[in-house]
Amino acid sequence: MDSTRQKKISRLLQKELSEIFQREVREVVMGTMVTVTNVRISPDMGQAKVYLSIFPVEPKAEVFQSVKEHQVKIRHLLAQRVGKQLRVIPELAFYLDDSLDYLENIDRLLKQ
């Protein structure tokens, strides 16, 4: 169960990371649309699990690998944005959110 503080920080990180992916790291995402679907923060505020949805599906693995390689740069950009609000900037761990792929598959099966 997440505390109120964890929920607030998760929403803040989700909003700021979304803006970073839209505006500041276009070369990292290679022209795809990267959406931050969820952020879960640990109770000690030191780790953040960031779930990403990548569209279109084709270069998904390449884009995800690029994001993981530029993790330090993304964390630095995040620190510049939220440094006044958070004392410790959490370590970021990126995960693919495949819920949209699952929904697409269900939709395709229902149409058959």
N, C-alpha and C positions, 0 to 999 in steps of 0.2 A: 504494500500500500504506500503510495507516494504521499509525502507531506505537502502542505500548501506551498511551502518554499520551493520544493522540488518541482511542483507543477508550474509555478511562476517562472522559474529559471528555464525549464524545458520550453515553455512558450516563447520566452525571450530568445533563446538560442535558435529555435526553429525559425522565427521571424528573421533574425539577423543572417542566419546561414542561407535562407532562401534569397535574400537580397544579394548576398555575396555571390551565389551561383548565378543569379540573373545578370549582375552588372560588372563584377570585378574579375571573374575567372573564366571568361568566355573561351580562352585558348585551352583551358583544361577540359572543359566539357565538350569541346569539338563541335559546336553548333547544335548540340542536342538540347532538349528541354529536361533539366534536372529539377525534380521537385522534392523538397524535404517533407516527407509524410509524417514523421514522428521523431521526437527526441526523448530519450529516457536518460535521466541523470541519476548517478549513484547517490546514496545517502550522504556520503562525505563530500559531495560536489566535485570530486576529482576526476570522474570518468563520465563521458557522455556517449551513448550509443545513438548514432544518427542513421535513420532509415531513409534511403533514397529511392525514388522512382525515376526511371530514365525512359524517355520517349524520343525518337522511335526505338523500337526493340533491336534493330539490327546491330549497331555498334555498342550494345549495352556493356559487354565484357571489357572492351577497350576503354570506354569512358569511365567505367568503374575503376579499372586499374589506374587510369590517369588521375582520378580523384584521390585514390589511396597514395599514389606517389607524391602528390602535391599537398598532402595532409598538413605538413608543417606550415606551408604558405597560407592555407585556409585558416588554420588556428591563429596565425599571426594577424590576419585580416579581421578575424573575429575578436581578437584581443584589442585591436584598435577601436572597434565599435563598442564593446561592452566593458572595457577596462575600468571605467569609472563606476560601474554598477556591481561588478564582481571582483572580489579580492583575488581569487584563484581562477584562472581560465582552465576549464577541464580538458583533459586529453580526449581527443575525438577518435571514435572507432566507427567506421562506416560499414553499413550493411545494406544489401539490396532488399527493397520491399517488393515482393513479387505478387502482392494481392491483386494488382491490376491485371497481371498476366493470368492469374487464376480466374478472375471475373470474365476476362475475354474468352478463356477456354470454356467456361460454363455457358456463356452466351452462344458460342459457336456450336456446342453440343446441343443446346436447346433448339437451334435453328435447323438442325438436321432432321 
